[in-house]
Amino acid sequence: MTNYSRDIIKQIEELTTDNERLKFENRNLKADNRELRQKIETLESSIDEKIALAVKKVCTSLHERIEYLETENGRKDTEILRLKAQINKDSSNSSKPSGTDGFKKVLNSREKSGKKVGGQKGHKGSTLVIPKNLDALIDEGKAKKHLVDLTNGAEKYISKWKVDLETTVVYTEYRLPYGSMPGVFYGENLKALSVLLSNNGLIAEGRLSDFFNEISGGLISVNSATIEKFNYEAAAKVNMEAIKNDVLNGKVMDTDETPVQCAQLLEYGESIPKTADKTTFDVTIRTHSNATTNA
């Protein structure tokens, strides 16, 4: 066998060996490829499951929130309807008495006058002034006067007055003959102020008691029973017979006054009534009777 033949045979053997090696590597690569595919499929499946689980969790939470809000809105709507029905109840649609109906506002149709707000031109105003009979008032004990000289005794000066009130507790001691009964009692000024504030000012007895306590710096504590006593004492001094005679001898007697609100108002001297717009007119229905015939 020639050397050439031996070389060819050797090359064929090497090629065969390389072919076998390549086939082996190819099988390994295919196996690796199959393994990678399985891993990818497993990973994709796991990702899909996680995504689906997360979406399901979020959707469940949103559905629960939506159901809660719908339930809450329904509850509030029911409460609103109940309150509206309660507000709109009157004597015509419920068992409530007619006296609880109140007054319904109507729109005010009056035209604007174009005048400025406040006192009009020609309106007589009032200014804080010093009374001309101040000296007489001081002599009568109805007023006091204090002088504060900021000019060091100058002959020419400008007077600037301050008008104020003084609230001072006054203790007056009455010395009686020995053997008389001692005691402490309220004065006429305090009684008069109590009656005035209680009746004209319509201040409740409890608040009036607190008022006396505060303005006196805690020195005077008038309870409700004492305030009622002041009122009884004042009422006992009223000449009711004179009042009865004035009422009974009058041509007419006012027996009742009821404040109401209306949509139209006829003013004195006018022939066409005004119609209210955006508000109502405050009027008073007065009931009169012939006092002389009823006497």
C-alpha positions in Angstrom: 0.0 0.0 0.0 1.3 3.3 -1.0 1.8 6.2 1.2 -0.9 8.1 -0.7 -3.4 5.4 0.1 -2.4 5.5 3.7 -3.0 9.2 3.9 -6.4 9.0 2.3 -7.4 6.3 4.8 -6.1 8.4 7.7 -8.1 11.4 6.5 -11.2 9.3 6.1 -10.8 8.0 9.7 -10.3 11.5 11.1 -13.4 12.8 9.2 -15.4 9.8 10.6 -14.2 10.6 14.1 -15.1 14.3 13.7 -18.5 13.3 12.3 -19.2 11.1 15.3 -18.1 13.9 17.6 -20.3 16.4 15.8 -23.2 14.0 16.0 -22.6 13.6 19.8 -22.5 17.4 20.3 -25.6 17.8 18.1 -27.5 15.4 20.3 -26.3 17.2 23.4 -27.4 20.6 21.9 -30.8 19.2 21.1 -31.2 17.9 24.6 -30.2 21.3 26.0 -32.6 22.9 23.6 -35.4 20.7 24.8 -34.6 21.5 28.4 -34.5 25.2 27.8 -37.9 25.0 26.0 -39.3 23.2 29.0 -37.9 25.8 31.4 -39.3 28.7 29.3 -42.7 27.0 29.1 -42.7 26.5 32.9 -41.6 30.1 33.5 -44.3 31.5 31.1 -46.9 29.4 32.9 -45.7 30.6 36.3 -45.8 34.3 35.1 -49.3 33.9 33.7 -50.5 32.4 36.9 -49.0 35.2 39.0 -50.4 37.9 36.7 -53.8 36.2 36.8 -53.7 36.0 40.6 -52.6 39.6 40.9 -55.4 40.8 38.6 -57.9 38.7 40.4 -56.8 40.1 43.7 -57.0 43.7 42.5 -60.4 43.2 40.8 -61.8 41.6 44.0 -60.7 44.5 46.0 -62.2 47.0 43.6 -65.5 45.0 43.5 -65.7 45.1 47.3 -65.0 48.8 47.3 -67.6 49.5 44.7 -70.2 47.4 46.6 -69.4 49.3 49.8 -69.7 52.7 48.1 -73.0 51.7 46.4 -74.4 50.5 49.8 -73.2 53.7 51.5 -74.7 55.9 48.7 -78.0 54.0 49.0 -78.0 54.6 52.8 -77.3 58.3 52.4 -80.0 58.6 49.7 -82.5 57.0 52.0 -81.5 59.4 54.9 -81.8 62.4 52.6 -85.2 61.4 51.5 -86.3 60.8 55.1 -85.0 64.3 56.2 -86.6 66.0 53.2 -89.9 64.3 54.0 -89.6 65.4 57.6 -88.8 69.0 56.6 -91.7 69.1 54.2 -94.3 67.8 56.7 -97.0 70.3 57.6 -100.6 70.2 58.7 -101.8 69.4 55.2 -99.8 66.1 54.8 -99.3 64.9 58.4 -100.9 65.0 61.8 -98.9 68.1 62.8 -101.0 71.0 64.1 -101.4 74.0 61.8 -99.6 76.2 64.4 -96.3 74.4 63.5 -96.5 75.2 59.8 -94.5 78.4 60.1 -94.2 80.9 57.4 -93.1 80.3 53.8 -90.9 82.9 52.2 -91.9 84.3 48.8 -89.7 86.2 46.4 -89.4 89.9 46.6 -90.5 91.6 43.4 -89.9 95.1 44.5 -87.7 97.1 42.2 -84.5 98.6 43.4 -84.7 102.4 44.1 -81.1 103.1 43.1 -80.6 104.9 46.4 -77.5 104.3 48.5 -77.7 102.1 51.6 -78.2 104.0 54.9 -79.7 107.3 55.8 -81.0 109.4 52.9 -80.4 113.0 52.2 -82.5 115.2 54.5 -82.8 112.4 57.1 -82.5 113.8 60.6 -79.6 112.1 62.3 -78.5 112.0 65.9 -75.1 113.0 67.4 -73.6 112.3 70.7 -73.8 115.7 72.6 -73.4 116.9 76.2 -76.7 117.9 77.8 -77.1 121.7 78.3 -78.4 121.1 81.8 -75.4 119.1 82.9 -74.8 121.1 86.0 -78.4 120.6 87.1 -78.1 116.9 86.5 -75.0 116.8 88.6 -76.7 118.7 91.4 -79.6 116.2 91.3 -77.2 113.3 91.5 -78.2 112.0 88.1 -74.7 112.5 86.6 -71.1 113.0 87.5 -68.4 115.1 86.0 -64.7 114.5 86.0 -62.1 117.0 84.8 -58.7 115.9 83.3 -56.6 119.0 82.4 -53.9 118.2 79.9 -53.1 121.9 79.3 -51.3 122.7 82.6 -53.9 125.3 83.4 -53.9 127.2 80.1 -56.7 129.8 79.6 -57.4 128.7 76.1 -58.3 125.0 75.5 -60.4 122.7 73.4 -62.9 120.5 75.3 -63.1 116.8 74.3 -65.8 114.8 76.3 -66.0 111.1 77.1 -69.4 109.7 78.0 -69.3 106.6 80.1 -71.0 104.7 82.8 -69.7 103.7 86.3 -70.8 100.5 87.9 -70.0 100.6 91.6 -71.5 98.7 94.5 -72.8 101.2 97.1 -73.1 100.1 100.7 -75.2 102.5 102.8 -75.2 102.0 106.6 -78.3 103.0 108.5 -77.6 103.5 112.2 -80.8 102.8 114.1 -81.7 103.2 117.8 -80.3 100.5 120.0 -82.7 97.5 120.2 -83.7 97.7 116.5 -83.4 94.5 114.3 -80.2 94.5 112.2 -80.3 93.3 108.6 -79.1 93.7 105.0 -81.4 94.4 102.1 -81.3 95.4 98.5 -81.7 99.1 97.5 -84.3 100.6 95.2 -81.8 101.3 92.3 -80.9 97.6 92.0 -84.6 96.6 92.3 -85.6 99.0 89.6 -82.8 97.9 87.3 -83.8 94.3 87.8 -87.4 94.9 87.0 -86.4 97.0 83.9 -84.1 94.3 82.5 -86.4 91.4 83.4 -89.5 92.9 81.8 -88.5 95.4 79.2 -85.2 93.7 78.3 -86.8 90.2 78.6 -83.6 88.8 80.2 -84.1 85.4 81.8 -83.8 85.3 85.6 -80.7 83.0 85.5 -78.9 85.3 83.0 -79.9 88.4 85.0 -78.5 86.8 88.2 -75.2 86.2 86.3 -75.3 89.8 85.1 -75.5 91.3 88.6 -72.7 89.0 89.7 -70.4 90.0 86.9 -70.9 93.8 87.0 -70.4 93.8 90.8 -67.2 91.8 90.7 -68.9 89.0 92.5 -70.1 91.2 95.4 -73.8 90.8 94.5 -75.5 87.5 93.9 -79.2 87.9 93.3 -80.9 84.5 92.9 -84.0 83.8 90.7 -86.4 83.8 93.6 -85.2 87.3 94.7 -85.6 88.6 91.1 -89.2 87.2 91.1 -89.8 89.0 94.4 -88.6 92.3 92.9 -91.1 91.9 90.1 -94.0 91.1 92.5 -93.2 94.1 94.5 -93.1 96.4 91.4 -96.4 94.9 90.2 -98.1 95.5 93.5 -97.3 99.2 93.2 -99.0 99.5 89.8 -102.4 101.2 89.9 -104.4 98.5 87.9 -107.7 100.3 88.4 -106.5 103.3 86.5 -105.3 101.1 83.7 -108.6 99.2 83.6 -110.5 102.5 83.5 -108.4 103.8 80.6 -108.9 100.5 78.7 -112.7 100.2 79.3 -113.4 103.9 78.6 -111.5 103.9 75.3 -113.4 103.7 72.0 -111.6 100.5 71.0 -109.6 97.9 72.8 -106.7 95.9 71.3 -107.4 92.3 72.4 -104.9 90.4 70.3 -101.8 90.9 68.2 -100.5 88.1 65.9 -97.3 88.7 63.9 -97.5 87.1 60.4 -95.8 87.4 57.0 -97.5 88.1 53.8 -96.7 88.5 50.1 -98.5 91.8 49.5 -98.6 95.0 51.4 -100.8 98.1 51.0 -99.1 101.2 52.4 -100.9 104.2 53.7 -102.1 106.5 51.0 -101.4 103.9 48.2 -104.2 102.3 46.1 -102.1 99.4 44.6 -100.5 96.9 47.0 -96.8 96.0 46.7 -95.9 92.4 46.0 -93.0 90.9 47.8 -90.0 89.4 45.9 -87.3 87.2 47.4 -88.7 87.9 50.9 -92.0 88.6 52.7 -93.5 91.5 54.5 -93.7 91.5 58.3 -97.1 92.6 59.4 -99.2 92.3 62.6 -102.8 91.3 62.7 -104.5 93.3 65.5 -107.9 92.3 66.8 -109.9 95.2 68.3 -113.2 95.2 70.1 -115.5 98.0 71.1 -114.5 98.5 74.7 -117.5 100.5 75.7 -120.0 97.9 74.6 -118.0 95.1 76.3 -117.6 97.0 79.6 
